[in-house]
Amino acid sequence: MIYAHAGDLFFTSGSSLLARAIRWVETEDGEEPTLTNHVGLVTGSGFMIPPEEFAKGDLAGTVEALWRVEHTRWWERHGHEPTTLMVWRPVTLDTAGLHRMANYAYKQVGNKYGWWKLGFHALKRFAGIDARSAMHIDKRPICSYLAAKAYSLANIHFGGLAAIQTPDSMHDYVRNMRDVTWWFVGKETINVG
């Protein structure tokens, strides 16, 4: 059971072939295996993973870049998928920053996923060529760009440009800043079948 607040950041680690490929591509040489392949924003407080007895209104609202950018209740969208969920809370997020972050995320809802941006991450991994700073096109976000850009509008950054972030780099950043600027809310694994 994980209860998240509006403004929290969530990471997932899926078991699909695509999820495993993303984790492999975003792992830097010499780095421990990557823990996450997806990231998103909590825009409405509630349960990400609810207790057995819960009301639909108690579920957290989220915005995330999937095939398109979606605004959903995370549990309804993903509760049937085997995955590990990790939630982090930014200490410095104020009400004005939360509104800027959420407004940006809501404006992206419906935009198509920027699949071609994954190629820039792969190019860095396979050829050592880093052209990721060219990936700052809002209308075709990937999950990490959407989240990093939204948080940047609330003056929360992840150690670099939004365009170069990956779920792994963002997760590494919040883990390294634990108890200083980010609080760990919780981690839980959904086992299906």
C-alpha positions in Angstrom: 0.0 0.0 0.0 1.5 3.3 -1.1 -0.2 6.7 -0.5 1.2 9.5 -2.6 0.7 13.3 -2.5 0.2 15.7 -5.4 3.7 16.6 -6.5 5.3 13.3 -5.8 7.4 11.6 -8.4 7.0 7.9 -9.2 9.3 5.4 -10.9 8.5 1.9 -12.1 10.5 -1.1 -13.1 8.5 -3.3 -15.5 9.1 -6.9 -16.7 8.4 -6.5 -20.4 11.0 -6.8 -23.1 10.7 -3.0 -23.8 11.1 -2.2 -20.1 14.2 -4.4 -19.8 15.7 -2.9 -23.0 15.2 0.7 -21.7 16.9 -0.2 -18.5 19.9 -1.7 -20.4 20.2 1.3 -22.7 20.1 3.8 -19.9 22.8 2.0 -17.8 26.1 3.9 -18.0 29.3 1.9 -18.4 30.6 0.8 -15.0 27.2 1.6 -13.4 25.2 -0.9 -11.3 22.2 -2.3 -13.2 19.5 0.3 -13.6 16.5 0.0 -11.3 13.9 2.0 -13.3 12.6 2.3 -16.8 9.7 4.7 -16.4 8.9 7.9 -14.5 5.7 10.0 -14.0 4.1 12.7 -11.9 1.5 12.4 -9.2 -1.1 15.2 -9.7 -3.7 14.1 -7.3 -3.2 12.7 -3.8 -4.3 9.2 -3.1 -3.3 5.5 -3.1 -0.9 4.4 -5.9 -1.3 0.9 -4.6 -4.4 0.7 -2.4 -5.3 -1.4 0.6 -7.8 -4.2 -0.1 -10.8 -2.0 1.0 -10.7 1.4 -0.8 -13.0 3.8 -2.6 -12.2 4.8 -6.2 -11.9 8.4 -5.1 -9.0 7.5 -2.9 -6.8 6.6 -5.9 -3.9 8.9 -6.9 -4.1 10.8 -10.1 -1.1 10.8 -12.3 0.3 12.2 -15.6 2.7 10.0 -17.6 4.0 9.7 -21.1 3.0 6.3 -22.5 1.8 5.8 -26.1 0.4 9.2 -25.5 0.5 11.5 -22.5 -2.2 10.3 -20.1 -3.9 11.7 -17.1 -5.3 8.7 -15.2 -5.6 7.0 -11.8 -2.4 5.0 -11.7 -3.8 1.9 -10.0 -6.7 1.6 -12.6 -4.2 2.0 -15.5 -1.4 -0.2 -14.1 -2.6 -2.3 -11.2 -2.8 -5.4 -13.4 0.8 -5.2 -14.6 3.7 -6.9 -12.9 5.9 -4.0 -11.8 7.8 -2.4 -9.0 6.7 1.1 -8.0 8.9 3.6 -6.1 7.5 7.0 -5.0 9.6 10.0 -3.9 8.5 13.4 -2.5 10.3 16.7 -3.2 10.9 18.6 0.0 11.1 22.0 -1.6 7.9 21.9 -3.7 5.6 24.7 -2.7 2.0 25.4 -3.8 2.9 27.7 -6.6 5.5 25.3 -7.9 3.0 22.4 -7.7 0.5 24.4 -9.8 3.2 25.3 -12.5 4.3 21.6 -12.6 0.7 20.2 -12.8 -0.4 22.8 -15.4 2.4 21.9 -17.7 1.8 18.2 -17.3 -2.0 18.6 -18.0 -1.3 20.6 -21.1 0.8 17.7 -22.5 -2.1 15.2 -22.1 -2.9 13.7 -25.5 0.5 14.4 -27.1 2.1 11.4 -28.8 5.1 9.7 -27.3 8.4 10.9 -28.8 9.7 7.4 -29.8 12.5 8.9 -31.9 14.0 10.4 -28.7 14.8 6.9 -27.5 17.1 6.7 -30.4 19.2 9.6 -29.1 19.6 7.7 -25.8 20.6 4.5 -27.7 23.1 6.5 -29.8 24.8 7.7 -26.6 24.9 4.1 -25.3 26.1 2.4 -28.4 28.3 5.1 -30.1 29.2 7.4 -27.3 27.6 10.3 -29.2 25.5 12.6 -26.9 23.1 14.7 -28.9 20.3 14.4 -26.3 20.1 18.1 -25.7 18.3 18.4 -29.0 15.4 16.5 -27.6 13.5 19.4 -26.0 10.4 19.3 -28.1 7.4 19.5 -25.8 4.8 18.1 -28.2 6.5 14.7 -28.4 7.6 13.9 -24.8 9.1 10.8 -23.4 8.4 10.0 -19.7 11.6 11.4 -18.3 11.5 14.6 -20.4 7.8 15.2 -19.3 8.6 14.8 -15.6 11.9 16.7 -15.6 10.5 19.6 -17.6 7.4 19.8 -15.3 9.6 19.8 -12.2 12.0 22.4 -13.7 9.0 24.8 -13.8 8.8 24.4 -10.1 12.6 25.1 -9.8 13.4 21.4 -9.1 16.1 20.1 -11.3 17.8 16.7 -11.7 21.4 17.8 -12.2 21.1 18.7 -15.9 18.8 19.7 -18.7 15.3 18.1 -18.9 16.1 16.8 -22.4 19.0 14.6 -21.3 17.2 12.9 -18.4 16.4 9.2 -18.2 14.4 7.4 -15.6 17.7 6.1 -14.3 19.5 9.5 -14.1 16.4 11.0 -12.3 16.2 8.0 -9.9 20.0 8.2 -9.2 19.6 11.9 -8.5 16.7 11.6 -6.0 18.4 8.6 -4.3 21.6 10.7 -3.9 19.7 13.6 -2.6 17.7 11.4 -0.1 16.6 13.2 3.1 18.1 16.5 1.8 15.7 17.5 -1.0 13.8 14.2 -1.6 12.0 11.9 0.8 11.4 8.3 0.0 7.7 7.5 0.3 7.8 3.8 -0.4 8.4 0.9 -2.7 6.1 -2.0 -3.6 6.0 -4.8 -6.1 2.9 -5.9 -7.9 3.0 -9.6 -8.7 0.4 -10.7 -11.2 -0.8 -14.3 -11.9 
